[in-house]
Amino acid sequence: MPIYEYRCDGCNLKSSVLWRSYTPPDAIECKGCGGGDTHRVISSVALHKTMGTKLSELDSRYDKMLDAADAGNPRADPNYYLSKATPLSEGVPD
Ligand SMILES: [Zn+2]
C-alpha cells in the first residue's frame, strides 16, 4: 500500500495518506484546514546504504587524519596488546 503526499493550496500544509490502492486519489481533505483544494506532490525517498558502502565513500583524508592522530601512540599498534597477553598454556601443569 503506497503512501501519497498532498499539499494544500489553501494553507500550504503537506499531508500524507496511506491509500489501499495503487491509483491515488486526485485530492484529499487537508488535515490542517479541512479544505479539499490539495494536489499530489512527489515524495522524497530514503536511500539506505550498507556500512561497507558508507566506509568506502569516506573521504581518504579521514584515513590520513586517523593515522596522524595515532602516530606515536603505542596502543594504536595491535602488537602492543599481543605483547601484554599471557599465553593460555602458561600455568598449566605438564
Ligand atoms: Zn489546508
PDB file of the backbone (N, CA, C, O) and the ligand in Angstrom, with CONECT records:
HET     ZN  A 101       1
ATOM      1  N   MET A   1       0.851  -1.180   0.000  1.00  0.00           N
ATOM      2  CA  MET A   1       0.000   0.000   0.000  1.00  0.00           C
ATOM      3  C   MET A   1       0.890   1.235   0.000  1.00  0.00           C
ATOM      4  O   MET A   1       1.683   1.431   0.921  1.00  0.00           O
ATOM      5  N   PRO A   2       0.766   2.039  -0.994  1.00  0.00           N
ATOM      6  CA  PRO A   2       1.616   3.229  -1.074  1.00  0.00           C
ATOM      7  C   PRO A   2       1.126   4.367  -0.186  1.00  0.00           C
ATOM      8  O   PRO A   2      -0.045   4.450   0.186  1.00  0.00           O
ATOM      9  N   ILE A   3       2.063   5.226   0.129  1.00  0.00           N
ATOM     10  CA  ILE A   3       1.748   6.450   0.871  1.00  0.00           C
ATOM     11  C   ILE A   3       1.881   7.600  -0.114  1.00  0.00           C
ATOM     12  O   ILE A   3       2.930   7.779  -0.731  1.00  0.00           O
ATOM     13  N   TYR A   4       0.833   8.365  -0.257  1.00  0.00           N
ATOM     14  CA  TYR A   4       0.842   9.516  -1.153  1.00  0.00           C
ATOM     15  C   TYR A   4       0.871  10.788  -0.330  1.00  0.00           C
ATOM     16  O   TYR A   4       0.320  10.850   0.770  1.00  0.00           O
ATOM     17  N   GLU A   5       1.522  11.802  -0.880  1.00  0.00           N
ATOM     18  CA  GLU A   5       1.594  13.089  -0.185  1.00  0.00           C
ATOM     19  C   GLU A   5       0.892  14.158  -1.011  1.00  0.00           C
ATOM     20  O   GLU A   5       0.953  14.177  -2.241  1.00  0.00           O
ATOM     21  N   TYR A   6       0.231  15.034  -0.290  1.00  0.00           N
ATOM     22  CA  TYR A   6      -0.525  16.122  -0.911  1.00  0.00           C
ATOM     23  C   TYR A   6      -0.182  17.431  -0.216  1.00  0.00           C
ATOM     24  O   TYR A   6       0.099  17.462   0.982  1.00  0.00           O
ATOM     25  N   ARG A   7      -0.213  18.509  -0.991  1.00  0.00           N
ATOM     26  CA  ARG A   7      -0.003  19.832  -0.413  1.00  0.00           C
ATOM     27  C   ARG A   7      -1.280  20.634  -0.604  1.00  0.00           C
ATOM     28  O   ARG A   7      -1.888  20.636  -1.675  1.00  0.00           O
ATOM     29  N   CYS A   8      -1.668  21.314   0.466  1.00  0.00           N
ATOM     30  CA  CYS A   8      -2.892  22.108   0.444  1.00  0.00           C
ATOM     31  C   CYS A   8      -2.608  23.442  -0.243  1.00  0.00           C
ATOM     32  O   CYS A   8      -1.627  24.117   0.069  1.00  0.00           O
ATOM     33  N   ASP A   9      -3.464  23.806  -1.167  1.00  0.00           N
ATOM     34  CA  ASP A   9      -3.315  25.103  -1.834  1.00  0.00           C
ATOM     35  C   ASP A   9      -3.778  26.239  -0.938  1.00  0.00           C
ATOM     36  O   ASP A   9      -3.429  27.395  -1.173  1.00  0.00           O
ATOM     37  N   GLY A  10      -4.560  25.922   0.087  1.00  0.00           N
ATOM     38  CA  GLY A  10      -5.066  26.960   0.985  1.00  0.00           C
ATOM     39  C   GLY A  10      -4.082  27.328   2.078  1.00  0.00           C
ATOM     40  O   GLY A  10      -3.776  28.505   2.269  1.00  0.00           O
ATOM     41  N   CYS A  11      -3.570  26.312   2.814  1.00  0.00           N
ATOM     42  CA  CYS A  11      -2.687  26.608   3.948  1.00  0.00           C
ATOM     43  C   CYS A  11      -1.259  26.103   3.729  1.00  0.00           C
ATOM     44  O   CYS A  11      -0.405  26.304   4.592  1.00  0.00           O
ATOM     45  N   ASN A  12      -0.986  25.465   2.615  1.00  0.00           N
ATOM     46  CA  ASN A  12       0.348  25.017   2.222  1.00  0.00           C
ATOM     47  C   ASN A  12       0.866  23.869   3.088  1.00  0.00           C
ATOM     48  O   ASN A  12       2.057  23.562   3.044  1.00  0.00           O
ATOM     49  N   LEU A  13       0.008  23.235   3.867  1.00  0.00           N
ATOM     50  CA  LEU A  13       0.423  22.107   4.699  1.00  0.00           C
ATOM     51  C   LEU A  13       0.547  20.854   3.831  1.00  0.00           C
ATOM     52  O   LEU A  13      -0.284  20.596   2.959  1.00  0.00           O
ATOM     53  N   LYS A  14       1.600  20.089   4.091  1.00  0.00           N
ATOM     54  CA  LYS A  14       1.772  18.829   3.374  1.00  0.00           C
ATOM     55  C   LYS A  14       1.225  17.699   4.244  1.00  0.00           C
ATOM     56  O   LYS A  14       1.582  17.582   5.416  1.00  0.00           O
ATOM     57  N   SER A  15       0.366  16.878   3.671  1.00  0.00           N
ATOM     58  CA  SER A  15      -0.248  15.757   4.375  1.00  0.00           C
ATOM     59  C   SER A  15       0.052  14.479   3.617  1.00  0.00           C
ATOM     60  O   SER A  15       0.193  14.488   2.394  1.00  0.00           O
ATOM     61  N   SER A  16       0.147  13.390   4.344  1.00  0.00           N
ATOM     62  CA  SER A  16       0.357  12.101   3.702  1.00  0.00           C
ATOM     63  C   SER A  16      -0.810  11.196   4.039  1.00  0.00           C
ATOM     64  O   SER A  16      -1.424  11.313   5.099  1.00  0.00           O
ATOM     65  N   VAL A  17      -1.103  10.294   3.123  1.00  0.00           N
ATOM     66  CA  VAL A  17      -2.225   9.384   3.312  1.00  0.00           C
ATOM     67  C   VAL A  17      -1.815   7.998   2.814  1.00  0.00           C
ATOM     68  O   VAL A  17      -1.246   7.844   1.733  1.00  0.00           O
ATOM     69  N   LEU A  18      -2.121   7.003   3.635  1.00  0.00           N
ATOM     70  CA  LEU A  18      -1.896   5.612   3.235  1.00  0.00           C
ATOM     71  C   LEU A  18      -3.118   5.171   2.439  1.00  0.00           C
ATOM     72  O   LEU A  18      -4.233   5.151   2.961  1.00  0.00           O
ATOM     73  N   TRP A  19      -2.908   4.823   1.195  1.00  0.00           N
ATOM     74  CA  TRP A  19      -4.020   4.524   0.309  1.00  0.00           C
ATOM     75  C   TRP A  19      -4.010   3.045  -0.020  1.00  0.00           C
ATOM     76  O   TRP A  19      -2.950   2.496  -0.320  1.00  0.00           O
ATOM     77  N   ARG A  20      -5.136   2.393   0.024  1.00  0.00           N
ATOM     78  CA  ARG A  20      -5.226   0.964  -0.200  1.00  0.00           C
ATOM     79  C   ARG A  20      -5.332   0.608  -1.675  1.00  0.00           C
ATOM     80  O   ARG A  20      -5.876  -0.440  -2.021  1.00  0.00           O
ATOM     81  N   SER A  21      -4.836   1.438  -2.516  1.00  0.00           N
ATOM     82  CA  SER A  21      -4.894   1.187  -3.950  1.00  0.00           C
ATOM     83  C   SER A  21      -3.682   1.846  -4.593  1.00  0.00           C
ATOM     84  O   SER A  21      -3.124   2.801  -4.052  1.00  0.00           O
ATOM     85  N   TYR A  22      -3.279   1.333  -5.747  1.00  0.00           N
ATOM     86  CA  TYR A  22      -2.174   1.960  -6.465  1.00  0.00           C
ATOM     87  C   TYR A  22      -2.655   3.076  -7.371  1.00  0.00           C
ATOM     88  O   TYR A  22      -1.857   3.672  -8.095  1.00  0.00           O
ATOM     89  N   THR A  23      -3.936   3.368  -7.344  1.00  0.00           N
ATOM     90  CA  THR A  23      -4.487   4.507  -8.061  1.00  0.00           C
ATOM     91  C   THR A  23      -4.748   5.607  -7.037  1.00  0.00           C
ATOM     92  O   THR A  23      -5.718   5.527  -6.284  1.00  0.00           O
ATOM     93  N   PRO A  24      -3.901   6.629  -6.996  1.00  0.00           N
ATOM     94  CA  PRO A  24      -4.047   7.649  -5.956  1.00  0.00           C
ATOM     95  C   PRO A  24      -5.267   8.533  -6.212  1.00  0.00           C
ATOM     96  O   PRO A  24      -5.668   8.740  -7.357  1.00  0.00           O
ATOM     97  N   PRO A  25      -5.848   9.049  -5.130  1.00  0.00           N
ATOM     98  CA  PRO A  25      -6.953   9.998  -5.310  1.00  0.00           C
ATOM     99  C   PRO A  25      -6.422  11.313  -5.875  1.00  0.00           C
ATOM    100  O   PRO A  25      -5.255  11.651  -5.677  1.00  0.00           O
ATOM    101  N   ASP A  26      -7.270  12.046  -6.570  1.00  0.00           N
ATOM    102  CA  ASP A  26      -6.858  13.322  -7.145  1.00  0.00           C
ATOM    103  C   ASP A  26      -6.573  14.353  -6.061  1.00  0.00           C
ATOM    104  O   ASP A  26      -5.663  15.170  -6.204  1.00  0.00           O
ATOM    105  N   ALA A  27      -7.347  14.319  -4.979  1.00  0.00           N
ATOM    106  CA  ALA A  27      -7.180  15.264  -3.882  1.00  0.00           C
ATOM    107  C   ALA A  27      -7.684  14.604  -2.610  1.00  0.00           C
ATOM    108  O   ALA A  27      -8.493  13.676  -2.645  1.00  0.00           O
ATOM    109  N   ILE A  28      -7.188  15.105  -1.490  1.00  0.00           N
ATOM    110  CA  ILE A  28      -7.671  14.618  -0.186  1.00  0.00           C
ATOM    111  C   ILE A  28      -8.111  15.820   0.629  1.00  0.00           C
ATOM    112  O   ILE A  28      -7.885  16.966   0.242  1.00  0.00           O
ATOM    113  N   GLU A  29      -8.735  15.548   1.749  1.00  0.00           N
ATOM    114  CA  GLU A  29      -9.103  16.639   2.645  1.00  0.00           C
ATOM    115  C   GLU A  29      -7.867  17.042   3.435  1.00  0.00           C
ATOM    116  O   GLU A  29      -7.185  16.190   4.005  1.00  0.00           O
ATOM    117  N   CYS A  30      -7.583  18.313   3.470  1.00  0.00           N
ATOM    118  CA  CYS A  30      -6.409  18.816   4.180  1.00  0.00           C
ATOM    119  C   CYS A  30      -6.563  18.562   5.677  1.00  0.00           C
ATOM    120  O   CYS A  30      -7.619  18.820   6.255  1.00  0.00           O
ATOM    121  N   LYS A  31      -5.493  18.051   6.301  1.00  0.00           N
ATOM    122  CA  LYS A  31      -5.531  17.770   7.732  1.00  0.00           C
ATOM    123  C   LYS A  31      -5.365  19.039   8.560  1.00  0.00           C
ATOM    124  O   LYS A  31      -5.627  19.042   9.762  1.00  0.00           O
ATOM    125  N   GLY A  32      -4.926  20.125   7.904  1.00  0.00           N
ATOM    126  CA  GLY A  32      -4.735  21.381   8.623  1.00  0.00           C
ATOM    127  C   GLY A  32      -5.986  22.235   8.650  1.00  0.00           C
ATOM    128  O   GLY A  32      -6.468  22.623   9.715  1.00  0.00           O
ATOM    129  N   CYS A  33      -6.510  22.525   7.463  1.00  0.00           N
ATOM    130  CA  CYS A  33      -7.640  23.453   7.397  1.00  0.00           C
ATOM    131  C   CYS A  33      -8.937  22.771   6.981  1.00  0.00           C
ATOM    132  O   CYS A  33     -10.003  23.386   7.002  1.00  0.00           O
ATOM    133  N   GLY A  34      -8.843  21.497   6.602  1.00  0.00           N
ATOM    134  CA  GLY A  34     -10.043  20.770   6.218  1.00  0.00           C
ATOM    135  C   GLY A  34     -10.501  21.039   4.805  1.00  0.00           C
ATOM    136  O   GLY A  34     -11.516  20.495   4.369  1.00  0.00           O
ATOM    137  N   GLY A  35      -9.775  21.863   4.082  1.00  0.00           N
ATOM    138  CA  GLY A  35     -10.157  22.175   2.710  1.00  0.00           C
ATOM    139  C   GLY A  35      -9.860  21.022   1.774  1.00  0.00           C
ATOM    140  O   GLY A  35      -9.062  20.140   2.092  1.00  0.00           O
ATOM    141  N   GLY A  36     -10.497  21.033   0.634  1.00  0.00           N
ATOM    142  CA  GLY A  36     -10.305  19.968  -0.341  1.00  0.00           C
ATOM    143  C   GLY A  36      -9.454  20.378  -1.523  1.00  0.00           C
ATOM    144  O   GLY A  36      -9.352  19.638  -2.502  1.00  0.00           O
ATOM    145  N   ASP A  37      -8.838  21.556  -1.446  1.00  0.00           N
ATOM    146  CA  ASP A  37      -8.057  22.068  -2.565  1.00  0.00           C
ATOM    147  C   ASP A  37      -6.593  21.639  -2.400  1.00  0.00           C
ATOM    148  O   ASP A  37      -5.723  22.459  -2.106  1.00  0.00           O
ATOM    149  N   THR A  38      -6.344  20.356  -2.592  1.00  0.00           N
ATOM    150  CA  THR A  38      -4.993  19.814  -2.441  1.00  0.00           C
ATOM    151  C   THR A  38      -4.537  19.223  -3.761  1.00  0.00           C
ATOM    152  O   THR A  38      -5.348  18.872  -4.618  1.00  0.00           O
ATOM    153  N   HIS A  39      -3.238  19.122  -3.907  1.00  0.00           N
ATOM    154  CA  HIS A  39      -2.677  18.470  -5.093  1.00  0.00           C
ATOM    155  C   HIS A  39      -1.546  17.548  -4.653  1.00  0.00           C
ATOM    156  O   HIS A  39      -0.874  17.790  -3.651  1.00  0.00           O
ATOM    157  N   ARG A  40      -1.360  16.506  -5.414  1.00  0.00           N
ATOM    158  CA  ARG A  40      -0.368  15.493  -5.072  1.00  0.00           C
ATOM    159  C   ARG A  40       1.034  16.037  -5.353  1.00  0.00           C
ATOM    160  O   ARG A  40       1.255  16.714  -6.357  1.00  0.00           O
ATOM    161  N   VAL A  41       1.976  15.733  -4.458  1.00  0.00           N
ATOM    162  CA  VAL A  41       3.359  16.158  -4.635  1.00  0.00           C
ATOM    163  C   VAL A  41       4.244  14.916  -4.682  1.00  0.00           C
ATOM    164  O   VAL A  41       3.874  13.851  -4.188  1.00  0.00           O
ATOM    165  N   ILE A  42       5.399  15.073  -5.275  1.00  0.00           N
ATOM    166  CA  ILE A  42       6.364  13.979  -5.365  1.00  0.00           C
ATOM    167  C   ILE A  42       7.069  13.867  -4.018  1.00  0.00           C
ATOM    168  O   ILE A  42       7.604  14.849  -3.502  1.00  0.00           O
ATOM    169  N   SER A  43       7.065  12.681  -3.464  1.00  0.00           N
ATOM    170  CA  SER A  43       7.672  12.457  -2.157  1.00  0.00           C
ATOM    171  C   SER A  43       9.167  12.237  -2.301  1.00  0.00           C
ATOM    172  O   SER A  43       9.649  11.739  -3.318  1.00  0.00           O
ATOM    173  N   SER A  44       9.883  12.617  -1.265  1.00  0.00           N
ATOM    174  CA  SER A  44      11.308  12.309  -1.230  1.00  0.00           C
ATOM    175  C   SER A  44      11.470  10.836  -0.870  1.00  0.00           C
ATOM    176  O   SER A  44      10.593  10.245  -0.241  1.00  0.00           O
ATOM    177  N   VAL A  45      12.573  10.260  -1.265  1.00  0.00           N
ATOM    178  CA  VAL A  45      12.813   8.846  -0.994  1.00  0.00           C
ATOM    179  C   VAL A  45      14.001   8.713  -0.054  1.00  0.00           C
ATOM    180  O   VAL A  45      14.879   9.575  -0.013  1.00  0.00           O
ATOM    181  N   ALA A  46      14.011   7.635   0.687  1.00  0.00           N
ATOM    182  CA  ALA A  46      15.130   7.339   1.568  1.00  0.00           C
ATOM    183  C   ALA A  46      16.036   6.334   0.870  1.00  0.00           C
ATOM    184  O   ALA A  46      15.560   5.354   0.296  1.00  0.00           O
ATOM    185  N   LEU A  47      17.313   6.574   0.919  1.00  0.00           N
ATOM    186  CA  LEU A  47      18.283   5.679   0.310  1.00  0.00           C
ATOM    187  C   LEU A  47      19.107   5.046   1.414  1.00  0.00           C
ATOM    188  O   LEU A  47      19.803   5.733   2.162  1.00  0.00           O
ATOM    189  N   HIS A  48      19.019   3.735   1.506  1.00  0.00           N
ATOM    190  CA  HIS A  48      19.755   3.028   2.548  1.00  0.00           C
ATOM    191  C   HIS A  48      21.055   2.484   1.981  1.00  0.00           C
ATOM    192  O   HIS A  48      21.070   1.857   0.922  1.00  0.00           O
ATOM    193  N   LYS A  49      22.137   2.728   2.691  1.00  0.00           N
ATOM    194  CA  LYS A  49      23.448   2.238   2.269  1.00  0.00           C
ATOM    195  C   LYS A  49      23.977   1.284   3.328  1.00  0.00           C
ATOM    196  O   LYS A  49      23.706   1.432   4.519  1.00  0.00           O
ATOM    197  N   THR A  50      24.731   0.312   2.869  1.00  0.00           N
ATOM    198  CA  THR A  50      25.357  -0.599   3.814  1.00  0.00           C
ATOM    199  C   THR A  50      26.535   0.102   4.482  1.00  0.00           C
ATOM    200  O   THR A  50      27.028   1.116   3.987  1.00  0.00           O
ATOM    201  N   MET A  51      26.981  -0.450   5.616  1.00  0.00           N
ATOM    202  CA  MET A  51      28.122   0.141   6.304  1.00  0.00           C
ATOM    203  C   MET A  51      29.364   0.092   5.407  1.00  0.00           C
ATOM    204  O   MET A  51      30.170   1.022   5.416  1.00  0.00           O
ATOM    205  N   GLY A  52      29.519  -0.982   4.637  1.00  0.00           N
ATOM    206  CA  GLY A  52      30.650  -1.093   3.725  1.00  0.00           C
ATOM    207  C   GLY A  52      30.644   0.008   2.685  1.00  0.00           C
ATOM    208  O   GLY A  52      31.689   0.572   2.362  1.00  0.00           O
ATOM    209  N   THR A  53      29.472   0.313   2.161  1.00  0.00           N
ATOM    210  CA  THR A  53      29.363   1.380   1.168  1.00  0.00           C
ATOM    211  C   THR A  53      29.683   2.725   1.799  1.00  0.00           C
ATOM    212  O   THR A  53      30.376   3.547   1.200  1.00  0.00           O
ATOM    213  N   LYS A  54      29.180   2.951   3.012  1.00  0.00           N
ATOM    214  CA  LYS A  54      29.465   4.216   3.693  1.00  0.00           C
ATOM    215  C   LYS A  54      30.959   4.373   3.940  1.00  0.00           C
ATOM    216  O   LYS A  54      31.524   5.448   3.736  1.00  0.00           O
ATOM    217  N   LEU A  55      31.597   3.283   4.386  1.00  0.00           N
ATOM    218  CA  LEU A  55      33.032   3.368   4.664  1.00  0.00           C
ATOM    219  C   LEU A  55      33.836   3.578   3.387  1.00  0.00           C
ATOM    220  O   LEU A  55      34.827   4.308   3.382  1.00  0.00           O
ATOM    221  N   SER A  56      33.400   2.930   2.297  1.00  0.00           N
ATOM    222  CA  SER A  56      34.148   3.086   1.050  1.00  0.00           C
ATOM    223  C   SER A  56      33.982   4.484   0.464  1.00  0.00           C
ATOM    224  O   SER A  56      34.819   4.933  -0.319  1.00  0.00           O
ATOM    225  N   GLU A  57      32.905   5.174   0.841  1.00  0.00           N
ATOM    226  CA  GLU A  57      32.677   6.514   0.309  1.00  0.00           C
ATOM    227  C   GLU A  57      33.288   7.620   1.168  1.00  0.00           C
ATOM    228  O   GLU A  57      33.216   8.798   0.817  1.00  0.00           O
ATOM    229  N   LEU A  58      33.890   7.235   2.294  1.00  0.00           N
ATOM    230  CA  LEU A  58      34.516   8.246   3.132  1.00  0.00           C
ATOM    231  C   LEU A  58      35.680   8.899   2.401  1.00  0.00           C
ATOM    232  O   LEU A  58      36.369   8.272   1.597  1.00  0.00           O
ATOM    233  N   ASP A  59      35.871  10.136   2.697  1.00  0.00           N
ATOM    234  CA  ASP A  59      36.967  10.873   2.087  1.00  0.00           C
ATOM    235  C   ASP A  59      38.297  10.302   2.598  1.00  0.00           C
ATOM    236  O   ASP A  59      38.447  10.047   3.793  1.00  0.00           O
ATOM    237  N   SER A  60      39.243  10.107   1.704  1.00  0.00           N
ATOM    238  CA  SER A  60      40.514   9.490   2.092  1.00  0.00           C
ATOM    239  C   SER A  60      41.293  10.357   3.081  1.00  0.00           C
ATOM    240  O   SER A  60      42.190   9.861   3.762  1.00  0.00           O
ATOM    241  N   ARG A  61      40.964  11.626   3.166  1.00  0.00           N
ATOM    242  CA  ARG A  61      41.702  12.477   4.107  1.00  0.00           C
ATOM    243  C   ARG A  61      41.429  12.076   5.555  1.00  0.00           C
ATOM    244  O   ARG A  61      42.236  12.367   6.439  1.00  0.00           O
ATOM    245  N   TYR A  62      40.280  11.399   5.810  1.00  0.00           N
ATOM    246  CA  TYR A  62      39.997  10.945   7.169  1.00  0.00           C
ATOM    247  C   TYR A  62      40.961   9.837   7.581  1.00  0.00           C
ATOM    248  O   TYR A  62      41.366   9.763   8.741  1.00  0.00           O
ATOM    249  N   ASP A  63      41.330   8.967   6.624  1.00  0.00           N
ATOM    250  CA  ASP A  63      42.335   7.953   6.933  1.00  0.00           C
ATOM    251  C   ASP A  63      43.644   8.616   7.352  1.00  0.00           C
ATOM    252  O   ASP A  63      44.287   8.191   8.312  1.00  0.00           O
ATOM    253  N   LYS A  64      44.029   9.659   6.627  1.00  0.00           N
ATOM    254  CA  LYS A  64      45.262  10.359   6.964  1.00  0.00           C
ATOM    255  C   LYS A  64      45.152  11.043   8.327  1.00  0.00           C
ATOM    256  O   LYS A  64      46.120  11.081   9.087  1.00  0.00           O
ATOM    257  N   MET A  65      43.979  11.579   8.628  1.00  0.00           N
ATOM    258  CA  MET A  65      43.780  12.231   9.925  1.00  0.00           C
ATOM    259  C   MET A  65      43.884  11.211  11.055  1.00  0.00           C
ATOM    260  O   MET A  65      44.468  11.495  12.100  1.00  0.00           O
ATOM    261  N   LEU A  66      43.317  10.019  10.843  1.00  0.00           N
ATOM    262  CA  LEU A  66      43.398   8.977  11.868  1.00  0.00           C
ATOM    263  C   LEU A  66      44.831   8.502  12.044  1.00  0.00           C
ATOM    264  O   LEU A  66      45.293   8.308  13.169  1.00  0.00           O
ATOM    265  N   ASP A  67      45.536   8.314  10.927  1.00  0.00           N
ATOM    266  CA  ASP A  67      46.932   7.904  11.017  1.00  0.00           C
ATOM    267  C   ASP A  67      47.755   8.948  11.758  1.00  0.00           C
ATOM    268  O   ASP A  67      48.622   8.603  12.560  1.00  0.00           O
ATOM    269  N   ALA A  68      47.486  10.222  11.493  1.00  0.00           N
ATOM    270  CA  ALA A  68      48.226  11.292  12.170  1.00  0.00           C
ATOM    271  C   ALA A  68      47.892  11.325  13.662  1.00  0.00           C
ATOM    272  O   ALA A  68      48.766  11.581  14.491  1.00  0.00           O
ATOM    273  N   ALA A  69      46.629  11.065  14.001  1.00  0.00           N
ATOM    274  CA  ALA A  69      46.226  11.077  15.413  1.00  0.00           C
ATOM    275  C   ALA A  69      46.850   9.914  16.169  1.00  0.00           C
ATOM    276  O   ALA A  69      47.152  10.035  17.357  1.00  0.00           O
ATOM    277  N   ASP A  70      47.044   8.784  15.488  1.00  0.00           N
ATOM    278  CA  ASP A  70      47.615   7.606  16.131  1.00  0.00           C
ATOM    279  C   ASP A  70      49.138   7.589  16.107  1.00  0.00           C
ATOM    280  O   ASP A  70      49.750   6.741  16.757  1.00  0.00           O
ATOM    281  N   ALA A  71      49.752   8.490  15.386  1.00  0.00           N
ATOM    282  CA  ALA A  71      51.215   8.492  15.278  1.00  0.00           C
ATOM    283  C   ALA A  71      51.829   8.696  16.658  1.00  0.00           C
ATOM    284  O   ALA A  71      51.476   9.634  17.373  1.00  0.00           O
ATOM    285  N   GLY A  72      52.737   7.822  17.017  1.00  0.00           N
ATOM    286  CA  GLY A  72      53.421   7.926  18.300  1.00  0.00           C
ATOM    287  C   GLY A  72      52.651   7.312  19.457  1.00  0.00           C
ATOM    288  O   GLY A  72      53.161   7.274  20.577  1.00  0.00           O
ATOM    289  N   ASN A  73      51.447   6.836  19.218  1.00  0.00           N
ATOM    290  CA  ASN A  73      50.659   6.205  20.281  1.00  0.00           C
ATOM    291  C   ASN A  73      50.929   4.704  20.231  1.00  0.00           C
ATOM    292  O   ASN A  73      50.522   4.042  19.276  1.00  0.00           O
ATOM    293  N   PRO A  74      51.616   4.146  21.250  1.00  0.00           N
ATOM    294  CA  PRO A  74      51.948   2.719  21.193  1.00  0.00           C
ATOM    295  C   PRO A  74      50.700   1.822  21.225  1.00  0.00           C
ATOM    296  O   PRO A  74      50.741   0.693  20.735  1.00  0.00           O
ATOM    297  N   ARG A  75      49.614   2.306  21.787  1.00  0.00           N
ATOM    298  CA  ARG A  75      48.399   1.490  21.877  1.00  0.00           C
ATOM    299  C   ARG A  75      47.656   1.407  20.548  1.00  0.00           C
ATOM    300  O   ARG A  75      46.719   0.619  20.415  1.00  0.00           O
ATOM    301  N   ALA A  76      48.055   2.199  19.573  1.00  0.00           N
ATOM    302  CA  ALA A  76      47.435   2.108  18.255  1.00  0.00           C
ATOM    303  C   ALA A  76      47.985   0.916  17.478  1.00  0.00           C
ATOM    304  O   ALA A  76      47.418   0.519  16.461  1.00  0.00           O
ATOM    305  N   ASP A  77      49.093   0.346  17.960  1.00  0.00           N
ATOM    306  CA  ASP A  77      49.697  -0.811  17.301  1.00  0.00           C
ATOM    307  C   ASP A  77      49.107  -2.095  17.888  1.00  0.00           C
ATOM    308  O   ASP A  77      49.201  -2.304  19.097  1.00  0.00           O
ATOM    309  N   PRO A  78      48.502  -2.960  17.072  1.00  0.00           N
ATOM    310  CA  PRO A  78      47.924  -4.206  17.596  1.00  0.00           C
ATOM    311  C   PRO A  78      48.954  -5.077  18.298  1.00  0.00           C
ATOM    312  O   PRO A  78      48.592  -5.843  19.192  1.00  0.00           O
ATOM    313  N   ASN A  79      50.214  -4.986  17.926  1.00  0.00           N
ATOM    314  CA  ASN A  79      51.258  -5.786  18.573  1.00  0.00           C
ATOM    315  C   ASN A  79      51.452  -5.382  20.034  1.00  0.00           C
ATOM    316  O   ASN A  79      51.958  -6.172  20.832  1.00  0.00           O
ATOM    317  N   TYR A  80      51.054  -4.159  20.391  1.00  0.00           N
ATOM    318  CA  TYR A  80      51.135  -3.718  21.780  1.00  0.00           C
ATOM    319  C   TYR A  80      50.325  -4.660  22.668  1.00  0.00           C
ATOM    320  O   TYR A  80      50.784  -5.073  23.732  1.00  0.00           O
ATOM    321  N   TYR A  81      49.126  -4.991  22.222  1.00  0.00           N
ATOM    322  CA  TYR A  81      48.250  -5.854  23.023  1.00  0.00           C
ATOM    323  C   TYR A  81      48.725  -7.306  23.010  1.00  0.00           C
ATOM    324  O   TYR A  81      48.550  -8.031  23.990  1.00  0.00           O
ATOM    325  N   LEU A  82      49.321  -7.721  21.905  1.00  0.00           N
ATOM    326  CA  LEU A  82      49.871  -9.072  21.853  1.00  0.00           C
ATOM    327  C   LEU A  82      51.024  -9.217  22.832  1.00  0.00           C
ATOM    328  O   LEU A  82      51.192 -10.271  23.445  1.00  0.00           O
ATOM    329  N   SER A  83      51.821  -8.160  22.982  1.00  0.00           N
ATOM    330  CA  SER A  83      52.952  -8.245  23.901  1.00  0.00           C
ATOM    331  C   SER A  83      52.481  -8.296  25.356  1.00  0.00           C
ATOM    332  O   SER A  83      53.210  -8.801  26.209  1.00  0.00           O
ATOM    333  N   LYS A  84      51.308  -7.798  25.659  1.00  0.00           N
ATOM    334  CA  LYS A  84      50.755  -7.813  27.024  1.00  0.00           C
ATOM    335  C   LYS A  84      49.995  -9.098  27.338  1.00  0.00           C
ATOM    336  O   LYS A  84      49.694  -9.376  28.499  1.00  0.00           O
ATOM    337  N   ALA A  85      49.688  -9.871  26.321  1.00  0.00           N
ATOM    338  CA  ALA A  85      48.879 -11.073  26.523  1.00  0.00           C
ATOM    339  C   ALA A  85      49.707 -12.191  27.144  1.00  0.00           C
ATOM    340  O   ALA A  85      50.912 -12.296  26.917  1.00  0.00           O
ATOM    341  N   THR A  86      49.037 -13.015  27.924  1.00  0.00           N
ATOM    342  CA  THR A  86      49.673 -14.172  28.530  1.00  0.00           C
ATOM    343  C   THR A  86      49.199 -15.423  27.779  1.00  0.00           C
ATOM    344  O   THR A  86      47.996 -15.649  27.646  1.00  0.00           O
ATOM    345  N   PRO A  87      50.132 -16.223  27.297  1.00  0.00           N
ATOM    346  CA  PRO A  87      49.706 -17.430  26.598  1.00  0.00           C
ATOM    347  C   PRO A  87      48.874 -18.342  27.521  1.00  0.00           C
ATOM    348  O   PRO A  87      49.175 -18.467  28.709  1.00  0.00           O
ATOM    349  N   LEU A  88      47.854 -18.960  26.980  1.00  0.00           N
ATOM    350  CA  LEU A  88      46.975 -19.809  27.780  1.00  0.00           C
ATOM    351  C   LEU A  88      47.718 -21.037  28.311  1.00  0.00           C
ATOM    352  O   LEU A  88      47.305 -21.617  29.316  1.00  0.00           O
ATOM    353  N   SER A  89      48.796 -21.435  27.659  1.00  0.00           N
ATOM    354  CA  SER A  89      49.499 -22.637  28.093  1.00  0.00           C
ATOM    355  C   SER A  89      50.315 -22.399  29.360  1.00  0.00           C
ATOM    356  O   SER A  89      50.729 -23.364  30.002  1.00  0.00           O
ATOM    357  N   GLU A  90      50.559 -21.141  29.740  1.00  0.00           N
ATOM    358  CA  GLU A  90      51.314 -20.862  30.973  1.00  0.00           C
ATOM    359  C   GLU A  90      50.463 -21.191  32.182  1.00  0.00           C
ATOM    360  O   GLU A  90      49.275 -20.868  32.214  1.00  0.00           O
ATOM    361  N   GLY A  91      51.034 -21.803  33.138  1.00  0.00           N
ATOM    362  CA  GLY A  91      50.328 -22.153  34.358  1.00  0.00           C
ATOM    363  C   GLY A  91      49.626 -23.491  34.299  1.00  0.00           C
ATOM    364  O   GLY A  91      49.070 -23.951  35.297  1.00  0.00           O
ATOM    365  N   VAL A  92      49.648 -24.117  33.137  1.00  0.00           N
ATOM    366  CA  VAL A  92      49.011 -25.449  33.026  1.00  0.00           C
ATOM    367  C   VAL A  92      50.050 -26.506  33.388  1.00  0.00           C
ATOM    368  O   VAL A  92      51.125 -26.552  32.789  1.00  0.00           O
ATOM    369  N   PRO A  93      49.731 -27.356  34.368  1.00  0.00           N
ATOM    370  CA  PRO A  93      50.724 -28.381  34.732  1.00  0.00           C
ATOM    371  C   PRO A  93      50.949 -29.374  33.604  1.00  0.00           C
ATOM    372  O   PRO A  93      50.046 -29.691  32.831  1.00  0.00           O
ATOM    373  N   ASP A  94      52.169 -29.848  33.539  1.00  0.00           N
ATOM    374  CA  ASP A  94      52.500 -30.830  32.488  1.00  0.00           C
ATOM    375  C   ASP A  94      51.922 -32.184  32.764  1.00  0.00           C
ATOM    376  O   ASP A  94      52.113 -33.109  31.976  1.00  0.00           O
TER     377      ASP A  94
HETATM  378 ZN    ZN A 101      -5.033  23.244   4.268  1.00  0.00          ZN2+
END
